[in-house]
Amino acid sequence: MMMFGSCKVTLTKALAIAVAVAGLSVASTGHAQNLITNGSFESFAGAGLSSQQLLQTGGTGTAYSGWATTSGYAFIVTPTQAINGFSGPDGAVQLWSPTVSGTTGNGGSGSVAITASPNGGSFFTMDPTYPTTNTVLTQSLTGLIVGSTYTLSFYQAAGQQKGFDALSGFTNTWNVKITDSNNTVDLNQNAPTQTIANHTFSGWTQVTMSVVATTASMTLQFLSTSNVGSGQPPFAMLDGISLTKNASAVPEPTAMLLLGSAVAGLFGARRLRARR
């Protein structure tokens, strides 16, 4: 018999307990930390900034904590601001949205109104055709474990600026790239293309991608492209960006030691019985 505190348990039960602990240690690795800073676009950098903040480095806007952009036409807004209007460098901006299920629109078409993503709150949005199509959103990632697999997840949507037409509709595509500290491309993948009819909103969909870390530091980049020009301004949207380490299939060392001790004790007991 083995003693655990004041309780007596058989070696068989001890083995079962050790296996359970090992299993719990494996499961616990699934609750991985999100390595993205401000992936929900809720925490603003600096005093006095509103959720109509223009996210633009090298331009007239203010960079958002954790993120950087090339000069472009990008904002962080709430759904209400997207529908009712927010301030841009060329004047007020609204995105087409219909009146659906109690959400008051602004004359948009279709059956989907602009709402928060499943992540909630504000979101990032940009016109990929203003002034060019090379505007990118980037973040530096640190603390990665070389050889480990990570899951990148985010919500995407697409819409169109009110007051403009794209009668044949248009498409928006997010290209996602992750490069390591040696400038080697570890991930270069397009999210599913979003096809948008004139004056409509696509609704939110979740995208997941997988990447293996080749260095401890990497750079994440989002680049949006569209098949229409600046005279039919599309708007691409992102929210709920996360990067988490996949759960390990190897139990923690402590659990392995406990499991090994229980197995050794069980076989030792069987040998003593055999000698008797």
LINLINVEN-V604757 format. One record per helix or strand. SS is the DSSP state (H for helix, E for strand). FROM is the first residue (numbers start at 1). TO is the last residue. If there is no record, write none. Layout:
BEGIN
((SS	FROM	TO) (SS	FROM	TO))
END
This chain:
BEGIN
((E	2	4) (E	7	9) (H	11	28) (E	54	54) (E	68	69) (E	74	77) (H	79	84) (E	86	88) (E	91	93) (E	95	95) (E	100	100) (E	103	103) (E	123	126) (E	136	141) (E	149	161) (E	170	180) (E	185	190) (E	194	196) (E	205	212) (E	218	226) (H	230	232) (E	234	245) (H	253	275))
END
